[in-house]
Amino acid sequence: MKIVNGVLISVDASDLKDGVFYNKSVIEVADKCFYDMPELKEVNLPKVKKIGNDCFCSCGSLTTVTL
């Protein structure tokens, strides 16, 4: 996982716990941050105000995004 100034730049499978990604400090998600993560099932980012383009593209198992 790479976070710069509150912006989530990249995530990989090792950052997930049982297919879930949670972070309480991120305020923005960069373009294509979760791109092509078939194992991603749920995202919980309570402080996010902006989501980049194609952020969840090719995430076929994703069912829930909570902001």
C-alpha positions, -999 to +999 in steps of 0.1 A: +000+000+000+012+035-009-003+066+007+010+101-001-005+131+017-037+113+025-041+100-011-042+062-016-019+057-046-018+019-048-029-013-031-020-050-037-035-082-025-013-084+006-031-052+019-064-071+020-078-091+049-102-118+036-108-097+005-116-065+026-096-033+024-101-008+053-083+024+061-095+052+083-070+079+073-072+081+035-091+111+021-087+105-016-082+074-038-060+078-070-070+067-105-068+029-110-058+023-073-076-010-070-075-018-108-077-055-116-080-069-081-103-099-085-099-109-049-113-075-036-147-080-021-153-050+001-138-015+006-143+007+037-128+042+036-148+064+060-129+096+053-127+095+015-141+126-003-128+118-038-124+086-059-103+086-090-112+073-125-114+035-131-106+029-095-125-003-092-123-015-128-119-052-132-128-060-096-154-086-104-158-098-067-164-063-053-199-061-037-196-033-012-179+001-010-185+021+022-174+057+024 
